Amino acid sequence: MARRGTEAFPELGAHCDEADCNQLDFLPFECDGCGGVFCAAHRTYRGHGCAKAADQGRTVVVCPDCGDSIERTAPGQTEPEILDEHVRSRRCDPARKRKPVCPVRRCKEPLTFSNSNDCKACGRKVCLRHRFPADHACAGAAGAAAARRAGGECAQDAQNMGSGGWALPASIRNLKIF
């Protein structure tokens, strides 16, 4: 068992259980195999020569069909045996591995967590390239207004209004900067 702390602060830190080290570490690691307390240099099973290291190994096999992670239950199981058991258990569904794609015509972009956007007008989930209502033929009311803006109807209406529009004065329109 490692000695705890210093004389002034007995609850602070612990000495490394490695015989050659005995370093005082203020953030010690406790081995879940042997229960010893170790410094950062000896915290791994190999670092302190843990006798129970073989019992603690957990391995996982990833199914190539559905993408599920299957934990190895018996230590002697091989990967093909685990995958065969997984397929026989009827939990393997290849349809789950396929990612949804953008619903816009001719767009095959997969919709992931960071590459998708929910349209507030129509509620469709689209890729970032088609996030604006005018880009994905939005059926919502905002989509119609965006389509008009993209067509330039709003700008033409404002210029045709005459005095109430946003047209620039002639002196600024003819200004040339060299």
JOVEN-V373661 format. One record per pair of residues at least 12 apart in sequence whose C-alpha atoms are under 10 Angstrom apart, sorted by the first residue. I is the first residue (numbers start at 1). J is the second residue. Records with the same first field share a line. If there is no record, write none. Layout:
BEGIN
I->J ; J
END
This chain:
BEGIN
1->14 ; 15 ; 16 ; 17 ; 35 ; 36 ; 37
2->14 ; 15 ; 16 ; 17 ; 18 ; 22 ; 24 ; 36 ; 37 ; 38
3->15 ; 16 ; 17 ; 22 ; 24 ; 37
4->16 ; 24 ; 25 ; 26 ; 37
5->24 ; 25 ; 26
6->24
11->26
12->24 ; 25 ; 26 ; 27 ; 28
13->25 ; 26 ; 27 ; 28 ; 39
14->26 ; 27 ; 28 ; 29 ; 37 ; 38 ; 39
15->28 ; 37 ; 38 ; 39
16->28 ; 29 ; 30 ; 36 ; 37 ; 38 ; 39 ; 40 ; 41 ; 42 ; 43 ; 48
17->30 ; 36 ; 37 ; 38 ; 39 ; 42 ; 48
18->36 ; 37 ; 38 ; 39 ; 41 ; 42 ; 43 ; 47 ; 48 ; 49
19->48
21->38 ; 39 ; 41 ; 42
22->38 ; 39
23->38 ; 39 ; 40 ; 41
24->38 ; 39
25->37 ; 38 ; 39 ; 40
26->39
27->39 ; 40
28->40 ; 42 ; 43
29->41 ; 42 ; 43 ; 44
30->43 ; 44
31->43 ; 44 ; 45 ; 48 ; 50 ; 52 ; 53
32->45 ; 50 ; 52 ; 53 ; 56
33->45 ; 50 ; 51 ; 52 ; 53 ; 54 ; 55 ; 56
34->50 ; 51 ; 52 ; 53
35->50 ; 52
36->48 ; 50
54->75
55->75
57->72 ; 75
58->71 ; 72 ; 73 ; 75
59->71 ; 72 ; 73 ; 75
60->72 ; 73 ; 79 ; 82
61->78 ; 79 ; 80 ; 82 ; 83
62->79 ; 82 ; 83
63->79 ; 82 ; 83 ; 84 ; 86 ; 87 ; 92 ; 94
64->83 ; 92 ; 94 ; 97
65->83 ; 87 ; 92 ; 93 ; 94 ; 95 ; 96 ; 97 ; 98
66->87 ; 91 ; 92 ; 93 ; 94 ; 95 ; 96 ; 97 ; 98
67->92 ; 93 ; 94 ; 96 ; 97 ; 98
68->86 ; 91 ; 92 ; 93 ; 94 ; 96 ; 97
69->86
70->82 ; 83 ; 85 ; 86
98->110
99->111 ; 112
100->112 ; 125 ; 126
101->116 ; 125 ; 126 ; 127
102->115 ; 116 ; 117 ; 124 ; 125 ; 126 ; 127 ; 128 ; 129 ; 130 ; 136
103->124 ; 125 ; 126 ; 127 ; 130 ; 136
104->124 ; 125 ; 126 ; 127 ; 130 ; 135 ; 136 ; 137
105->136 ; 137
107->126 ; 127 ; 129 ; 130
108->127
109->126 ; 127 ; 128 ; 129
110->126 ; 127
111->125 ; 126 ; 127 ; 128
112->127
114->127 ; 128
115->127 ; 128 ; 129
116->128 ; 129 ; 130 ; 131
117->129 ; 130 ; 131 ; 132
118->131
119->131 ; 132 ; 133 ; 136 ; 138 ; 140 ; 143
120->132 ; 133 ; 138 ; 140 ; 142 ; 143
121->133 ; 138 ; 139 ; 140 ; 141 ; 142 ; 143
122->137 ; 138 ; 139 ; 140 ; 141 ; 142 ; 143
123->138 ; 139 ; 140
124->136 ; 138 ; 139
132->146
133->145 ; 146 ; 147
134->146 ; 147 ; 148 ; 149 ; 150 ; 151
135->147 ; 150
155->167
END
